[in-house]
Amino acid sequence: MNTILVAGYKSFDVGVFSNNDPRLPIIKKAIERDLRRLFEEGVKWLVFSGNLGFEAWVLEVAFELKEDYDFQMATIFLFENVGENWNEANQEMLARFKQVDFVKYAYPHYSNPGQLKEYNQFLIDNADGAYVFYDPENETNLKYLYKMMVEKEPFYVKQLSFDDLNELAENFYEN
């Protein structure tokens, strides 16, 4: 595996509205554990779409791991005007997504509903697998991309689940 697409819940999907949320250290610990495994298995690229939440948390942890592993990061935004109405804190995260090794925009702006499906297909076609924080039992709009991932053969999907986080939380607070 060379290229991993990163996708997952947005922060509001899981009720995380602040960087001081007590669940974030546990989520980031799980991300660090999983990224280390992926890099040790030979992953050389992480690809982001620039969404707040899971992707942003993975980006933060990945920047911290740059000293330990040789990998690159790319952000392929859906539209050029992504984030133009975001608040200052979210604008800062958007800027971080633009500080990666490769940045491109799929479309200048929205013009038709088929763009999202085409964009998702492009992302999947250009990755060997995905690192996903998603549970089909707790559906969001991510269900469309997730369905495309699991239907593609061969396509590796490393999934972070709520069960993983609960188990890590138990160990986190016991120690």
C-alpha positions in Angstrom: 0.0 0.0 0.0 1.3 3.3 -1.0 -1.6 5.8 -0.8 -4.3 6.0 1.9 -7.4 8.2 1.7 -8.4 9.7 5.0 -12.1 10.1 5.6 -14.4 10.2 8.6 -17.0 11.9 10.7 -17.0 15.7 10.8 -16.6 17.1 14.3 -20.3 18.0 14.6 -21.3 14.4 13.6 -19.6 13.2 16.9 -20.5 16.2 19.0 -16.9 17.6 19.3 -17.2 21.3 19.2 -14.0 22.4 20.9 -10.3 21.5 20.9 -10.7 21.1 24.7 -13.1 18.2 24.3 -12.0 15.5 26.7 -12.6 12.8 24.0 -10.0 14.4 21.7 -6.9 13.0 23.4 -8.3 9.5 23.1 -9.3 9.9 19.5 -5.8 11.3 18.7 -4.1 8.4 20.6 -6.0 6.0 18.4 -5.1 7.9 15.3 -1.4 7.9 16.3 -1.5 4.1 16.9 -3.1 3.5 13.5 -0.9 5.9 11.6 2.2 4.3 13.0 1.0 0.9 11.9 0.2 2.2 8.4 3.6 3.9 8.0 5.4 0.8 9.2 3.4 -1.2 6.6 4.9 1.1 3.9 2.3 3.8 3.4 3.9 6.8 1.7 0.9 9.2 1.1 -2.0 10.4 3.1 -4.7 12.0 1.1 -7.3 14.4 2.6 -10.3 16.2 1.3 -10.1 19.0 3.8 -13.0 18.2 6.1 -13.0 19.3 9.7 -13.3 16.6 12.3 -11.6 13.3 11.8 -9.5 14.4 8.8 -8.3 17.5 10.7 -7.3 15.4 13.7 -5.4 12.9 11.5 -3.7 15.9 9.8 -2.6 17.2 13.2 -1.2 13.8 14.3 0.4 13.2 11.0 2.3 16.5 11.2 3.6 15.4 14.6 4.8 12.1 13.1 6.7 13.7 10.2 9.9 13.5 12.3 9.6 9.7 12.8 8.4 8.6 9.3 9.0 9.4 5.7 5.6 10.1 4.1 3.9 12.9 2.2 0.4 14.4 2.5 -2.0 15.7 -0.1 -5.2 17.7 0.1 -7.6 17.5 -2.8 -10.5 19.9 -2.1 -13.8 19.5 -3.8 -14.2 23.2 -4.7 -11.8 26.1 -4.8 -14.1 28.2 -2.6 -14.1 25.6 0.3 -14.3 27.2 3.7 -14.9 30.8 2.5 -17.7 31.2 5.1 -15.9 29.4 7.9 -15.1 31.1 11.2 -11.5 32.1 12.2 -10.7 28.8 14.0 -11.9 26.7 11.1 -10.0 29.0 8.7 -6.8 28.2 10.6 -7.4 24.5 10.1 -8.1 25.1 6.4 -4.7 26.8 6.2 -3.1 23.7 7.8 -4.7 21.5 5.1 -3.0 23.8 2.5 0.5 23.3 4.2 0.8 19.8 2.9 3.1 18.5 0.1 0.4 18.6 -2.6 -2.8 20.7 -2.9 -5.3 20.7 -5.7 -9.0 21.5 -6.3 -11.3 19.2 -8.1 -13.7 21.9 -9.4 -13.7 25.7 -9.4 -17.2 25.7 -7.9 -20.4 23.8 -7.6 -22.2 23.3 -10.9 -24.1 20.0 -10.7 -25.0 17.2 -8.2 -22.8 14.6 -10.0 -19.6 16.4 -9.0 -19.6 14.8 -5.6 -19.9 11.2 -6.9 -17.2 11.9 -9.5 -14.9 13.4 -6.9 -15.4 10.5 -4.5 -14.7 8.0 -7.4 -11.5 10.0 -8.3 -10.3 9.8 -4.7 -10.9 6.1 -4.4 -9.4 5.3 -7.9 -6.2 7.1 -6.9 -5.7 5.4 -3.5 -4.8 1.9 -2.4 -6.9 2.0 0.6 -8.5 4.2 3.2 -8.3 5.1 6.9 -11.9 5.7 8.0 -13.7 6.8 11.2 -17.2 5.7 10.3 -19.8 3.3 11.6 -22.6 2.3 9.2 -24.9 2.1 12.2 -24.4 5.9 12.7 -25.0 7.1 9.1 -24.0 10.5 7.7 -23.4 11.7 4.2 -20.2 9.7 4.4 -22.2 6.6 3.7 -21.9 7.2 -0.1 -18.1 7.3 0.0 -17.9 4.4 2.5 -20.2 2.3 0.2 -17.9 3.0 -2.8 -14.8 2.0 -0.7 -16.2 -1.3 0.5 -17.5 -2.2 -3.0 -14.1 -1.6 -4.7 -11.9 -4.7 -5.0 -9.2 -4.8 -3.9 -9.3 -1.8 -1.6 -8.0 -1.9 1.9 -10.1 -0.2 4.6 -8.7 0.5 8.0 -11.6 1.4 10.2 -11.6 3.3 13.5 -14.7 2.4 15.4 -16.5 3.7 18.4 -15.7 0.3 20.0 -12.0 0.9 19.4 -12.3 4.3 21.1 -14.2 2.9 24.1 -11.6 0.2 24.6 -8.8 2.8 24.3 -10.6 5.1 26.7 -10.9 2.4 29.3 -7.2 1.7 29.2 -6.4 5.4 29.0 -8.2 6.3 32.2 -7.0 3.1 34.0 -3.4 4.1 33.5 
